[in-house]
Amino acid sequence: MEILYLMIVCSVSLAVIFLVIFIIGARKGQFEDDESPAVRILFDDEVKDEEKEITPEKDNKE
């Protein structure tokens, strides 16, 4: 029966720790921008194409 009390205390304390971490993250704006990660993956190909244009071509003089 004593182990049951210990398990309840541990689970409640773990839940409180997760709640505190969630509140800290919410106050710092961790969950504000939920759309850009989904949209950012659509623009990866365009960024790679721009990087190829920026890099200078090597002169192959032999």
Distance bins in CASP14 RR format, pairs under 12 A and 6 or more apart:
PFRMAT RR
TARGET T0000
AUTHOR 0000-0000-0000
RMODE 2
METHOD distances of the structure
MODEL  1
1 7 0 0 0 0 0 1 0 0 0 0 0
1 8 0 0 0 0 0 1 0 0 0 0 0
2 8 0 0 0 0 0 1 0 0 0 0 0
2 9 0 0 0 0 0 1 0 0 0 0 0
3 9 0 0 0 0 0 1 0 0 0 0 0
3 10 0 0 0 0 0 1 0 0 0 0 0
4 10 0 0 0 0 0 1 0 0 0 0 0
4 11 0 0 0 0 0 1 0 0 0 0 0
5 11 0 0 0 0 0 1 0 0 0 0 0
5 12 0 0 0 0 0 1 0 0 0 0 0
6 12 0 0 0 0 0 1 0 0 0 0 0
6 13 0 0 0 0 0 1 0 0 0 0 0
7 13 0 0 0 0 0 1 0 0 0 0 0
7 14 0 0 0 0 0 1 0 0 0 0 0
8 14 0 0 0 0 0 1 0 0 0 0 0
8 15 0 0 0 0 0 1 0 0 0 0 0
9 15 0 0 0 0 0 1 0 0 0 0 0
9 16 0 0 0 0 0 1 0 0 0 0 0
10 16 0 0 0 0 0 1 0 0 0 0 0
10 17 0 0 0 0 0 1 0 0 0 0 0
11 17 0 0 0 0 0 1 0 0 0 0 0
11 18 0 0 0 0 0 1 0 0 0 0 0
12 18 0 0 0 0 0 1 0 0 0 0 0
12 19 0 0 0 0 0 1 0 0 0 0 0
13 19 0 0 0 0 0 1 0 0 0 0 0
13 20 0 0 0 0 0 1 0 0 0 0 0
14 20 0 0 0 0 0 1 0 0 0 0 0
14 21 0 0 0 0 0 1 0 0 0 0 0
15 21 0 0 0 0 0 1 0 0 0 0 0
15 22 0 0 0 0 0 1 0 0 0 0 0
16 22 0 0 0 0 0 1 0 0 0 0 0
16 23 0 0 0 0 0 1 0 0 0 0 0
17 23 0 0 0 0 0 1 0 0 0 0 0
17 24 0 0 0 0 0 1 0 0 0 0 0
18 24 0 0 0 0 0 1 0 0 0 0 0
18 25 0 0 0 0 0 1 0 0 0 0 0
19 25 0 0 0 0 0 1 0 0 0 0 0
19 26 0 0 0 0 0 1 0 0 0 0 0
20 26 0 0 0 0 0 1 0 0 0 0 0
20 27 0 0 0 0 0 1 0 0 0 0 0
21 27 0 0 0 0 0 1 0 0 0 0 0
21 28 0 0 0 0 0 1 0 0 0 0 0
21 30 0 0 0 0 1 0 0 0 0 0 0
22 28 0 0 0 0 0 1 0 0 0 0 0
22 29 0 0 0 0 0 1 0 0 0 0 0
22 30 0 0 0 0 1 0 0 0 0 0 0
22 31 0 0 0 0 1 0 0 0 0 0 0
23 29 0 0 0 0 0 1 0 0 0 0 0
23 30 0 0 0 0 0 1 0 0 0 0 0
23 31 0 0 0 0 0 1 0 0 0 0 0
24 30 0 0 0 0 1 0 0 0 0 0 0
24 31 0 0 0 0 0 1 0 0 0 0 0
25 31 1 0 0 1 0 0 0 0 0 0 0
25 32 0 0 0 0 1 0 0 0 0 0 0
26 32 0 0 0 0 1 0 0 0 0 0 0
31 37 0 0 0 0 0 1 0 0 0 0 0
33 39 0 0 0 0 0 1 0 0 0 0 0
33 40 0 0 0 0 0 1 0 0 0 0 0
34 40 0 0 0 0 0 1 0 0 0 0 0
35 41 0 0 0 0 0 1 0 0 0 0 0
35 42 0 0 0 0 0 1 0 0 0 0 0
36 42 0 0 0 0 0 1 0 0 0 0 0
36 43 0 0 0 0 0 1 0 0 0 0 0
37 43 0 0 0 0 0 1 0 0 0 0 0
37 44 0 0 0 0 0 1 0 0 0 0 0
40 46 0 0 0 0 0 1 0 0 0 0 0
40 47 0 0 0 0 1 0 0 0 0 0 0
41 47 0 0 0 0 0 1 0 0 0 0 0
43 49 0 0 0 0 0 1 0 0 0 0 0
43 50 0 0 0 0 0 1 0 0 0 0 0
44 50 0 0 0 0 0 1 0 0 0 0 0
44 51 0 0 0 0 0 1 0 0 0 0 0
45 51 0 0 0 0 0 1 0 0 0 0 0
45 52 0 0 0 0 0 1 0 0 0 0 0
46 52 0 0 0 0 0 1 0 0 0 0 0
46 53 0 0 0 0 0 1 0 0 0 0 0
47 53 0 0 0 0 0 1 0 0 0 0 0
47 54 0 0 0 0 0 1 0 0 0 0 0
48 54 0 0 0 0 0 1 0 0 0 0 0
48 55 0 0 0 0 0 1 0 0 0 0 0
49 55 0 0 0 0 0 1 0 0 0 0 0
END
